Amino acid sequence: MGDCHDLETLVWLPVVALALLAASGCEKSAPVVSYQGDVAPILDKHCKSCHLPGQAGYVVSGFELTGYESLMKGTQFGRWSCLAIRSRACW
């Protein structure tokens, strides 16, 4: 556990994606979701340790999790590339 190559870590990717979709305002009656309050804590707990410059997840994918801007930038393969997932950088 805590290893950025755990399959469990991959489970959090859909959670983050759903949180970002909710934050985009698809429904006006939906609760307000913020990156800082809702998404960042999930990434900090499950992803950030491997996706900082110099760490394994960053080296393999170029996916940096230092803030909202770097999250939205995506990977060296592009935004949310299947290639980054297939590289096993996160499990």
Contacts in CASP RR format, 6 or more apart in sequence:
PFRMAT RR
TARGET T0000
AUTHOR 0000-0000-0000
METHOD contacts of the structure
MODEL  1
MGDCHDLETLVWLPVVALALLAASGCEKSAPVVSYQGDVAPILDKHCKSC
HLPGQAGYVVSGFELTGYESLMKGTQFGRWSCLAIRSRACW
1 8 0 8 1.000
2 9 0 8 1.000
2 49 0 8 1.000
4 47 0 8 1.000
4 49 0 8 1.000
4 50 0 8 1.000
4 51 0 8 1.000
4 55 0 8 1.000
4 56 0 8 1.000
4 57 0 8 1.000
4 89 0 8 1.000
4 90 0 8 1.000
4 91 0 8 1.000
5 56 0 8 1.000
5 88 0 8 1.000
5 90 0 8 1.000
5 91 0 8 1.000
6 91 0 8 1.000
7 91 0 8 1.000
8 91 0 8 1.000
9 46 0 8 1.000
9 47 0 8 1.000
9 90 0 8 1.000
9 91 0 8 1.000
10 85 0 8 1.000
10 90 0 8 1.000
10 91 0 8 1.000
12 42 0 8 1.000
12 46 0 8 1.000
12 47 0 8 1.000
13 85 0 8 1.000
13 90 0 8 1.000
15 42 0 8 1.000
16 39 0 8 1.000
16 42 0 8 1.000
16 43 0 8 1.000
16 47 0 8 1.000
19 33 0 8 1.000
19 38 0 8 1.000
19 39 0 8 1.000
19 42 0 8 1.000
20 35 0 8 1.000
20 39 0 8 1.000
22 30 0 8 1.000
22 31 0 8 1.000
22 33 0 8 1.000
23 32 0 8 1.000
23 33 0 8 1.000
23 34 0 8 1.000
23 35 0 8 1.000
23 38 0 8 1.000
23 39 0 8 1.000
33 39 0 8 1.000
35 67 0 8 1.000
35 68 0 8 1.000
35 71 0 8 1.000
36 68 0 8 1.000
39 71 0 8 1.000
40 67 0 8 1.000
40 68 0 8 1.000
43 65 0 8 1.000
43 71 0 8 1.000
47 65 0 8 1.000
47 90 0 8 1.000
48 65 0 8 1.000
49 55 0 8 1.000
50 56 0 8 1.000
50 57 0 8 1.000
50 58 0 8 1.000
50 89 0 8 1.000
50 90 0 8 1.000
51 57 0 8 1.000
51 58 0 8 1.000
51 61 0 8 1.000
51 63 0 8 1.000
51 64 0 8 1.000
51 65 0 8 1.000
52 58 0 8 1.000
52 64 0 8 1.000
52 65 0 8 1.000
52 66 0 8 1.000
53 64 0 8 1.000
53 66 0 8 1.000
56 89 0 8 1.000
57 63 0 8 1.000
57 89 0 8 1.000
57 90 0 8 1.000
58 64 0 8 1.000
60 84 0 8 1.000
60 87 0 8 1.000
60 88 0 8 1.000
60 89 0 8 1.000
61 75 0 8 1.000
61 76 0 8 1.000
61 77 0 8 1.000
61 84 0 8 1.000
61 87 0 8 1.000
61 89 0 8 1.000
61 90 0 8 1.000
62 74 0 8 1.000
62 75 0 8 1.000
62 76 0 8 1.000
62 84 0 8 1.000
63 74 0 8 1.000
63 75 0 8 1.000
63 76 0 8 1.000
63 84 0 8 1.000
63 89 0 8 1.000
64 70 0 8 1.000
64 73 0 8 1.000
65 71 0 8 1.000
72 79 0 8 1.000
73 79 0 8 1.000
74 80 0 8 1.000
74 81 0 8 1.000
75 81 0 8 1.000
75 83 0 8 1.000
75 84 0 8 1.000
76 84 0 8 1.000
77 83 0 8 1.000
77 84 0 8 1.000
78 84 0 8 1.000
END
